[in-house]
Amino acid sequence: MSDQFTLAVAKGRILNESLPLLAAAGIRPSEDPQKSRRLILETNVPGVRLMVIRSADVPTFVQFGAADLGIVGKDVLMEHDGEDLYEMLDLGIARCRLMVAEPSTLAATDDPAQWRRLRIATKYVHTTRRHFAAKGIQTEVIKLYGSMELAPLAGLADRIVDLVDTGNTLRANGLVEVEKITDISARLIANRAALKMRHQAVQELVNKLAAAVASAAGPGE
Ligand code: PRP
């Protein structure tokens, strides 16, 4: 059947904010994904299934065709070096920004225009290297898997690259934003083969989600 597909959704904030958009597109999981321990959920649409997985794994499932479509943050997509992935739609949800941050004490005298060599702790190793290489700034990037804010406090690195939303986590740890790398939001991605084989089903979903995104944004946006 041409309208069968599997959609992999990053669990957490992206899943929570995706569910209303999917509902507006006519797709509702048959059980509550926030409560269920099932990893693959059927939906009210026969043949359409949801996978709820860790965000860093969404591009991998879609790249290898184990999921036809995915919903994942732009931060994860930028960090994933894979082919056969197409970004179909900016869903406008789970918005935040990828920032360089440092202790406020350092920021008091720091001038980003003078940066030549930086030591940075982050889980966004590739994105960080790319960003600074494009500016001709040398970096020593230390890979962490979470709680990047701890690195300057513990003397591991002077600066971090991390997602910032409200800024509360930075403030609570005496850090300030010093440079924006990019704005982030969740994206709908598709596998190249699925785009060809299930073109109509994918395009229909893209159209419905685009309408849901536009109506969630409201007039004037
Ligand atoms: C993210 C990010 C920051 C925090 C920013 O962490 O890594 O630590 O949220 O949000 P704020 O600006 O509103 O304080 P998350 O809670 O997603 O967990 P993670 O460290 O596992 O990424």
Residues whose N, C-alpha, C, O or C-beta is under 5 A from the ligand:
A	BS01	PRP	Y145 G146 S147 D162 L163 V164 D165 T166 G167 N168 T169 L170
